Amino acid sequence: MLKFDLKHTDEKSKARAGEVTTDHGVIETPIFMPVGTAGSVKAVHQRELKEDIKAEIILGNTYHLYLRPGLDILQQAGGLHKFNGWDKPILTDSGGYQVYSLADQRKITEEGVIFKSHIDGSKHHFTPEGVMDIERKIGADIIMAFDECTPYPCDYDYAKNSMEMTHRWLDRCCNRVDETEPHYGYHQALFPIVQGSTYKDLRERSAEYIASKGREGNAIGGLSVGEPAEMMYESTELVCDILPRDKPRYLMGVGTPANILECIALGVDMFDCVMPTRNARNGMLFTSEGIVNIRNEKWKDDFSAIDPALGGYVDTFYSKAYLRHLIVSKEILGAQIASVHNLTFYLWLVKEARKHIIAGDFASWKNEMVKKVTTRL
């Protein structure tokens, strides 16, 4: 079984420091999980993930891995861990976000979702049972229940009906997981997902329903989809106050460094987002002193290290001037260096948060860091 040990709580906020134990290793929380959509964190070697970025868990995307390379290849390899050479924990989403993002290529019914592949236009049918079978075959340590991620804004009736369907789908997911066995000899933990858009009563109902299922961890979905940050924080706090204290809480798809710090303060343990790698490829760097657009002319002759505070080889060896040259020249190495840097920063940030939670001064440190990480340099 997945195990969660709550080690420390902050006295002036709801921030927590804990440990999630899986069959592929221990994850210290709060944690940020790099997104490896197709079994690869874009532009980053597994060696860099381990040694420089110090990632403890990465994500895979069920929809994308199902389409390519396909389940037969993954099973022949012995699961995603063997296929991509990552021997630490992996989490897979369920495809629910793709249901949201591919709105013009899918049809939702009570049974599941019929969608067209973005690759070749072929039709596919995802059901709660089928998705659990797919996630079994991919072989992640943490697998997400199949849900619908509602858009923002959406009207109350749509949000209510969608949430209730997500709950019915969850029952089917739980039944399927409980009646099947893992394929590769290690445990897989199912996390349900709270929905309800930004409606307080729906979020409360959903959090209570998800908590009642008694699974090994819980997730909060349907946020960071365009709603104002304050709405996201209100919904997150509301849900965290309901979800069980002795289970890890995962806020899906969030977000900026400031978002992560504020949501750690509300009681969230786990985060993921494509922002650090996507923005890196476009020349935006997140640093311990603020945000850098490395394309700007001001960095052309700045030969200082990118961010020495992080301590990794990328941030002490390469200069801002050199990285700017690579990004402007569209050299692949530029995307690699920037991606490693941004992920190193995100992991550094959550590890620093953990240190300050344990030290007892998280709240004051967080307020200072939020100012820094939102400053444009």
TAJOHU-V146446 format. One record per backbone hydrogen bond with DSSP energy under -1.0 kcal/mol. NH is the residue of the N-H (numbers start at 1). CO is the residue of the C=O. E is the energy in kcal/mol with one decimal. If there is no record, write none. Layout:
# TAJOHU-V146446
nh & co & e
NH & CO & E
NH & CO & E
This chain:
# TAJOHU-V146446
nh & co & e
3 & 21 & -1.9
5 & 19 & -2.7
7 & 17 & -2.1
8 & 17 & -2.1
10 & 15 & -2.7
14 & 265 & -2.5
17 & 8 & -2.6
18 & 29 & -1.2
19 & 5 & -1.9
20 & 27 & -3.1
21 & 3 & -3.1
22 & 25 & -2.4
25 & 22 & -1.5
27 & 20 & -3.2
29 & 18 & -2.5
31 & 269 & -2.4
33 & 271 & -2.6
36 & 59 & -1.5
39 & 36 & -2.2
44 & 41 & -2.1
49 & 45 & -2.0
50 & 46 & -2.1
51 & 47 & -3.0
52 & 48 & -1.4
53 & 48 & -3.0
55 & 49 & -3.1
58 & 89 & -1.5
59 & 34 & -2.3
60 & 91 & -2.5
61 & 37 & -1.9
65 & 61 & -2.8
66 & 62 & -2.4
67 & 63 & -1.7
68 & 64 & -2.6
70 & 65 & -2.0
74 & 70 & -1.7
75 & 71 & -2.6
76 & 72 & -2.4
77 & 73 & -1.9
79 & 74 & -3.2
80 & 138 & -3.1
83 & 79 & -2.2
84 & 80 & -2.7
85 & 81 & -1.0
91 & 58 & -2.2
92 & 142 & -2.4
93 & 60 & -1.6
99 & 95 & -1.6
100 & 96 & -1.3
101 & 97 & -2.9
102 & 98 & -2.5
105 & 102 & -2.5
107 & 114 & -2.8
109 & 112 & -3.1
113 & 126 & -3.1
114 & 107 & -2.6
115 & 124 & -2.6
116 & 105 & -2.2
117 & 122 & -3.1
121 & 117 & -1.6
124 & 115 & -2.6
126 & 113 & -3.0
131 & 127 & -2.8
132 & 128 & -1.8
133 & 129 & -2.0
134 & 130 & -2.3
135 & 131 & -2.8
136 & 132 & -2.1
137 & 133 & -2.0
138 & 134 & -2.3
139 & 135 & -2.3
141 & 90 & -1.6
142 & 90 & -1.8
143 & 189 & -2.9
144 & 92 & -1.4
145 & 191 & -2.2
159 & 155 & -2.4
160 & 156 & -2.8
161 & 157 & -2.7
162 & 158 & -2.7
163 & 159 & -2.3
164 & 160 & -2.4
165 & 161 & -2.1
166 & 162 & -2.6
167 & 163 & -2.2
168 & 164 & -2.0
169 & 165 & -3.0
170 & 166 & -2.1
171 & 167 & -1.9
172 & 168 & -1.6
173 & 169 & -2.5
174 & 170 & -3.0
175 & 171 & -2.3
176 & 172 & -2.2
177 & 173 & -2.6
178 & 174 & -2.5
179 & 175 & -1.3
189 & 141 & -3.0
191 & 143 & -2.5
194 & 219 & -2.9
199 & 196 & -1.7
203 & 199 & -2.6
204 & 200 & -2.4
205 & 201 & -2.3
206 & 202 & -2.9
207 & 203 & -2.8
208 & 204 & -2.3
209 & 205 & -2.2
210 & 206 & -2.9
211 & 207 & -2.5
212 & 208 & -1.7
213 & 210 & -1.1
214 & 211 & -1.4
218 & 248 & -2.4
219 & 192 & -2.4
220 & 250 & -3.0
221 & 194 & -2.4
232 & 228 & -1.8
233 & 229 & -2.6
234 & 230 & -2.3
235 & 231 & -2.5
236 & 232 & -2.4
237 & 233 & -2.7
238 & 234 & -2.2
239 & 235 & -2.3
240 & 236 & -2.8
241 & 237 & -1.8
242 & 239 & -1.4
243 & 239 & -2.8
247 & 244 & -1.1
250 & 218 & -2.4
251 & 270 & -2.5
252 & 220 & -2.3
260 & 256 & -2.4
261 & 257 & -2.3
262 & 258 & -2.6
263 & 259 & -2.3
264 & 260 & -2.3
265 & 261 & -1.8
267 & 264 & -1.5
268 & 263 & -2.2
269 & 249 & -2.3
270 & 249 & -2.1
271 & 31 & -1.7
278 & 274 & -3.0
279 & 275 & -2.7
280 & 276 & -1.0
281 & 277 & -1.8
283 & 280 & -1.9
284 & 279 & -2.7
285 & 292 & -3.2
287 & 290 & -1.6
291 & 375 & -3.4
292 & 285 & -2.8
294 & 283 & -2.5
296 & 293 & -2.0
299 & 296 & -1.7
300 & 297 & -2.1
302 & 299 & -1.4
306 & 318 & -1.3
310 & 307 & -2.1
317 & 313 & -2.2
318 & 314 & -1.3
320 & 304 & -2.1
321 & 302 & -2.3
323 & 319 & -2.3
324 & 320 & -2.8
325 & 321 & -2.2
326 & 322 & -2.2
327 & 323 & -2.6
328 & 324 & -2.9
329 & 325 & -2.0
330 & 327 & -1.1
331 & 326 & -2.8
334 & 331 & -1.2
336 & 332 & -1.8
337 & 333 & -2.9
338 & 334 & -2.5
339 & 335 & -2.1
340 & 336 & -2.6
341 & 337 & -2.5
342 & 338 & -2.7
343 & 339 & -2.4
344 & 340 & -2.4
345 & 341 & -2.6
346 & 342 & -2.4
347 & 343 & -2.5
348 & 344 & -2.5
349 & 345 & -2.8
350 & 346 & -1.9
351 & 347 & -1.9
352 & 348 & -2.5
353 & 349 & -2.2
354 & 350 & -2.1
355 & 351 & -2.1
356 & 352 & -2.3
357 & 353 & -2.2
358 & 354 & -2.4
359 & 355 & -2.2
360 & 356 & -1.3
361 & 356 & -1.5
365 & 361 & -2.0
366 & 362 & -3.5
367 & 363 & -1.9
368 & 364 & -1.6
369 & 365 & -2.5
370 & 366 & -2.6
371 & 367 & -1.2
372 & 368 & -1.7
373 & 369 & -3.2
375 & 372 & -1.9
377 & 291 & -2.9
